[in-house]
Amino acid sequence: MNMMTFFCFLLISITFTLFLTHPFMITMIIIAQTIMASIIIYYSTFFSLLSYTLILTFLGGMMVIFIYIASISSYKSFYKSQVYIFYSFLFFTPIMSFSLSKFIKIPLPNYNLSSMNLILSPMYSPSMFMTTLFMSILLTIMLIFIVKMLKLSALPLRTK
């Protein structure tokens, strides 16, 4: 697959979130967007650590949000509207025909390897040591704070 196909799928999934009302489907669309964004980042930078860190961070956060929404949302069925489906297909048809056309060539920026090395410095290099240390201390403090806060309340998320 080329980059335009991934951008097209990402655009389609972004517009799908405008028409969804159920929190589970919105969560699934955001997870799909995260996977597509990490694939796009990997193909554009050829640096797998950045895309891997992005997908692990987003999916970890989405799991927490998914569990929270599952515990507080009611057991309602999915709402399908024919009007939303019609408008979404009306919106997607020109986008798909434009992006998948073989006659239209959109040039992507041409990066050479020397500019990539300047953009992406190694995560644990000596110049990034203080930033990495600050982020790890901040995440540890936030984790301890959240665990203490949940332990103090010890209440269920959903009350009847």
C-alpha positions as CSV (number, residue, x, y, z in Angstrom):
1,M,0.0,0.0,0.0
2,N,1.2,3.5,-0.7
3,M,1.0,6.5,1.6
4,M,-2.0,8.0,-0.1
5,T,-4.0,4.9,0.7
6,F,-3.1,5.2,4.4
7,F,-4.0,8.9,4.4
8,C,-7.3,8.1,2.7
9,F,-8.2,5.5,5.3
10,L,-7.1,7.8,8.1
11,L,-9.4,10.6,6.7
12,I,-12.3,8.2,6.4
13,S,-11.9,7.0,9.9
14,I,-11.8,10.6,11.2
15,T,-15.0,11.5,9.4
16,F,-16.7,8.3,10.7
17,T,-16.3,9.6,14.3
18,L,-18.6,12.5,13.3
19,F,-21.4,10.1,12.7
20,L,-21.0,7.8,15.6
21,T,-22.9,8.0,18.9
22,H,-22.0,4.9,20.8
23,P,-18.8,5.1,22.9
24,F,-17.5,1.7,22.0
25,M,-17.5,2.4,18.3
26,I,-15.8,5.7,18.9
27,T,-13.1,3.9,20.9
28,M,-12.6,1.3,18.2
29,I,-12.3,4.1,15.5
30,I,-9.7,5.9,17.7
31,I,-7.7,2.6,18.1
32,A,-7.8,2.1,14.3
33,Q,-6.6,5.7,13.8
34,T,-3.7,5.1,16.2
35,I,-2.6,2.0,14.3
36,M,-2.8,3.9,11.0
37,A,-1.0,6.9,12.3
38,S,1.8,4.8,13.6
39,I,2.1,3.0,10.3
40,I,2.3,6.3,8.5
41,I,5.0,7.6,10.9
42,Y,7.0,4.4,10.4
43,Y,6.8,4.6,6.6
44,S,7.7,8.3,6.5
45,T,10.6,8.2,9.0
46,F,11.8,4.6,8.9
47,F,12.3,4.9,12.7
48,S,10.3,2.1,14.4
49,L,10.9,3.2,18.0
50,L,8.8,6.4,17.6
51,S,5.8,4.6,16.1
52,Y,6.1,1.8,18.6
53,T,6.1,4.2,21.5
54,L,3.2,6.1,20.0
55,I,1.0,3.0,19.6
56,L,1.8,1.6,23.1
57,T,1.0,5.0,24.7
58,F,-2.2,5.5,22.8
59,L,-3.4,1.9,23.2
60,G,-2.7,1.9,26.9
61,G,-4.7,5.1,27.3
62,M,-7.5,3.8,25.2
63,M,-7.7,0.6,27.2
64,V,-8.2,2.7,30.4
65,I,-10.8,4.9,28.6
66,F,-12.5,1.8,27.2
67,I,-12.8,0.1,30.7
68,Y,-14.1,3.3,32.2
69,I,-16.7,3.8,29.5
70,A,-17.7,0.1,29.7
71,S,-18.3,0.5,33.4
72,I,-20.4,3.6,33.3
73,S,-22.3,3.4,30.0
74,S,-25.7,1.8,29.8
75,Y,-26.4,-1.3,27.8
76,K,-27.8,0.5,24.8
77,S,-27.7,-0.9,21.3
78,F,-26.0,0.8,18.4
79,Y,-28.0,3.5,16.7
80,K,-27.9,3.4,12.9
81,S,-29.2,6.3,11.0
82,Q,-29.8,6.0,7.2
83,V,-29.2,9.7,6.8
84,Y,-25.7,9.5,8.4
85,I,-24.8,6.6,6.2
86,F,-26.0,8.4,3.1
87,Y,-24.0,11.6,3.9
88,S,-20.9,9.6,4.8
89,F,-20.9,7.8,1.4
90,L,-21.7,11.1,-0.3
91,F,-18.6,12.6,1.4
92,F,-16.3,9.6,0.9
93,T,-16.9,9.0,-2.8
94,P,-15.0,12.1,-4.1
95,I,-12.2,11.5,-1.5
96,M,-11.7,7.9,-2.5
97,S,-11.8,8.7,-6.3
98,F,-9.3,11.5,-5.8
99,S,-6.8,9.6,-3.6
100,L,-6.9,6.3,-5.4
101,S,-6.8,7.7,-8.9
102,K,-3.9,6.6,-11.0
103,F,-3.9,9.8,-13.1
104,I,-3.3,12.2,-10.2
105,K,0.2,12.1,-8.7
106,I,0.7,14.1,-5.5
107,P,4.4,14.5,-4.8
108,L,5.5,13.7,-1.3
109,P,8.4,15.6,0.2
110,N,11.7,14.0,-0.5
111,Y,13.8,13.6,2.6
112,N,17.4,12.4,2.5
113,L,18.9,10.4,5.3
114,S,21.1,13.3,6.7
115,S,18.0,15.4,7.3
116,M,16.3,12.5,9.0
117,N,19.2,12.1,11.4
118,L,18.9,15.7,12.4
119,I,15.2,15.4,13.0
120,L,15.2,12.1,14.9
121,S,17.9,12.1,17.6
122,P,18.1,8.9,19.6
123,M,15.8,8.8,22.6
124,Y,18.4,7.9,25.2
125,S,21.3,10.1,23.9
126,P,23.2,12.3,26.3
127,S,21.5,15.4,24.9
128,M,18.0,13.9,25.7
129,F,19.0,12.5,29.1
130,M,17.4,15.3,31.2
131,T,14.2,15.2,29.2
132,T,13.9,11.5,29.4
133,L,14.6,11.6,33.2
134,F,12.0,14.3,33.7
135,M,9.3,12.4,31.8
136,S,10.0,9.2,33.6
137,I,9.8,10.9,37.0
138,L,6.6,12.7,36.0
139,L,5.0,9.5,34.9
140,T,6.0,7.7,38.1
141,I,4.6,10.5,40.2
142,M,1.3,10.5,38.2
143,L,1.0,6.7,38.6
144,I,1.5,6.9,42.4
145,F,-1.0,9.8,42.6
146,I,-3.7,7.9,40.7
147,V,-3.2,4.7,42.6
148,K,-3.4,6.6,46.0
149,M,-6.5,8.4,44.8
150,L,-8.3,5.2,43.7
151,K,-7.3,3.4,46.9
152,L,-8.6,6.3,49.1
153,S,-12.0,6.3,47.5
154,A,-12.4,2.5,47.0
155,L,-15.8,3.1,45.4
156,P,-17.1,1.4,42.3
157,L,-17.1,3.5,39.2
158,R,-20.9,3.0,38.7
159,T,-23.4,3.2,41.5
160,K,-26.9,1.9,41.3
